[in-house]
Amino acid sequence: MSDDRSSVVTERRETQRLQTELLGYARPGRDGNAREIRRLIDWLGTAVGGSAVLRDAGAEGGGPLVRDVAAGRPRSASVVENGRGLRLLALGTTSPHPVLVVARSAPFDPESAELVGRAAMVLELLLRAAEADTAHRRAHEVTGHLQAAVWQFLMRGDVEPARRAVAGVRPGLLDTPWVTVLVLEAPAGERAATARECAALVAGHALVLPCPRHPGRVIVLAPFVTGPEAGQVKHTVSAYAAGRRTVRLGSSNRHPPARTAEAYENACRNLAAARLSLCRPAGRSPRVQLPDLLEPDRAGLWAKHLLHPLYTVPLRERTRMMTTMCLGLRYTAVSSAKILGVSRNTVRARMARAAGILGIDLDDVRARTALHIALHFKDLEIAAGPGDADRLRLEQILAARGVREWAEHLVAPLAGDDRDLRRTLCVWIGENCGVEPTARRLGLHPQTVRDRLRSAETLLDKRLIAGGSDLYELIAAFTALDGRCPPARKNASGPLV
């Protein structure tokens, strides 16, 4: 009698132990629900002294009984055949169901049957959690794709499509006349975490997305608002970057949404400045931009004349070409393609077609400079008098009040070097940024020219060798100071238009 009682107590203790272990699987582990489901299946097979398997919903094979249970007709089944026990249970609420199949070499006793039933309940919880994780991940991916599309629209200058697209994730976010762009840079392996943390900090008040050009950068696009919330996103992100040793930040001044590409460029410049700075500031005060110093009427008239051939092209095609040129003049074809969501060959083809229509040689850096400046004024409505545009030249546009002072301030750091870097840069630009011809003209080794160019980049806090906006600003500054600019149009015999 005492042996029977001892056996019952032992069985109860074993049952309680197994149920306690089973409850431990009800908490999703660090490795995720899928890993926990596999561990629970393995544990259940061992606990009943047999084997267990979870057949996915809609899986092929398994016999008629498995297919019937998966269809919910019936939701469970128990079979004893040749002394072996088999239990099948349908999980979840959606047909076809995943089916838990448990087999052992003996029929299931009440304790084992109860354990299988409880395990099925835990499995259902884990499956629902896994489904929720999958749905959340898919929603996050869709939101990411939508934000990337909004960013591409804005970089193209297509504000209305961007507003319609962003209404699905951040209603009203772009219903402001101004936006600011912040670019964070972190080690490539930390970008995903940086993006998640920034998105949590701004709490829906800005778009946060990975930069399509650089694998280690995160873009934050925030509306520029006034009142108590003015600058809140910028302050929050700046504080975040300042508190992390591996994160740097560049921020733009305010821009209209249609000029998001300029805001992005402004932020990237300030990011480069933060990278070079020993004290690694989180942001930088916005610098005066050349287009803001030019007289809008005269500059707009000159730009209208330069870009006039493009206005013979249908609107849709013209918009694509102008948007592509705005980016293609700043960045490489590969980077521009990533921003626009097209192939690099498409970028090159649009650039080549636009250059052909305009009669401009884009291999000439001075022509690229003129076109880059003109595109800043492409949206201005200017009333031209007869013959006015024909008399305007770029050097006249750059003679506006304040431009010369801006140019002197820009090149002033070069005076601190005794290698006459200014002359080196002038010759280099005159040789269309070719190092070898520059070295021949100056009687220097090409490596010496490269060293001087890098020194100039450091002193001016600009990226010159890679080309783009920084180089165009320097060419414009030299043109403003010297009062002349070489010809650039293929069919022009006079100064650059």
Secondary structure as UniProt FT lines:
FT   HELIX           2..24
FT   TURN            25..26
FT   TURN            30..31
FT   HELIX           33..47
FT   TURN            48..49
FT   STRAND          50..55
FT   TURN            57..58
FT   HELIX           63..70
FT   TURN            71..72
FT   STRAND          76..81
FT   TURN            82..83
FT   STRAND          84..90
FT   STRAND          99..104
FT   HELIX           110..156
FT   HELIX           159..166
FT   TURN            167..169
FT   TURN            171..174
FT   STRAND          179..185
FT   HELIX           188..190
FT   HELIX           191..202
FT   TURN            203..204
FT   STRAND          207..210
FT   TURN            215..216
FT   STRAND          217..223
FT   TURN            228..231
FT   HELIX           232..242
FT   TURN            245..246
FT   STRAND          248..251
FT   HELIX           257..259
FT   HELIX           260..276
FT   TURN            278..279
FT   HELIX           290..293
FT   HELIX           296..307
FT   HELIX           308..312
FT   HELIX           315..328
FT   TURN            329..330
FT   HELIX           333..340
FT   HELIX           344..358
FT   TURN            362..363
FT   HELIX           365..375
FT   TURN            376..379
FT   TURN            386..388
FT   HELIX           389..391
FT   HELIX           394..397
FT   TURN            398..399
FT   TURN            401..402
FT   HELIX           403..411
FT   HELIX           412..416
FT   TURN            418..419
FT   HELIX           421..430
FT   TURN            431..433
FT   HELIX           435..442
FT   HELIX           446..460
FT   TURN            465..466
FT   HELIX           469..482
FT   TURN            490..491
//
